[in-house]
Amino acid sequence: MLNVATGAKWVLGNWKMNGRLASNQRLLEALLADPQVNAGHVGLAVPSAYLGQMTHLLAGQALRLGAQCVSHFADDGAYTGEVSAAMLADLGVAFTLVGHSERRQYFAESDDSLSAQIRHAYAQGIMPVVCVGEGLSARETGVQDAVVAGQIAGVAAALAGRDRVMLAYEPVWAIGTGLTASLGQIVAMHEKIRACLLEKLGSSCTISILYGGSVKADNASDILSLSEVDGVLVGGASLDAGQFKNVCYGAAK
Ligand code: PGA
């Protein structure tokens, strides 16, 4: 599980389907050498194929290991290609993305599947980072709040009763496009998400809401300076040591 008591804002990288053994090692070594990056509030969600490699490279380090998805099946068995929450825990995984828009789009992940993933992750002591966000047409027609509220409602039962919940607001139109939501758009949506979660989960739950979507070295510190933003989820810029370090420096301010 992620350590909640660092005081700093979260920086979670998402390598998506990128990496090779040699380049992973080079990138990791560059990051681990920097104490502002090799810190408990920083994590990397790597491809399943490289979790084992990362387990070894991150042994004894502060930087946290994450997965990009987890099976909605809990128990070992005949589920070809799947990786269970228990397997992730065995590898020392501290968090997993759940419901990233690319998973929703290409793998048709349903609310039932996402809810099961969330439950299994918590059961194994892994923080599920639940990703929500509207597409371009929803933003253009002004229904983004309803879309995101619907995504939260779809998994609210699986989040109920938890001490700690982590969400990432990632407008789909800002992912990998170079377009970033404006600071005003980020604040407005984060406020709505927090209100929605408070209503559903109650005030005893600690809620962290990250922003994701074309976060880079040059916009990270402005986004991270917003009090409504508890951290960032970084895709493309997490593949470049210099970019990712600079995002982390923005979080430590
Ligand atoms: P991006 O991806 O930073 O490349 O836009 C973010 C994400 O998909 O998590």
Residues whose N, C-alpha, C, O or C-beta is under 5 A from the ligand:
A	BS01	PGA	N14 A174 I175 G176 T177 G212 G213 S214 V215 L233 V234 G235 G236 A237
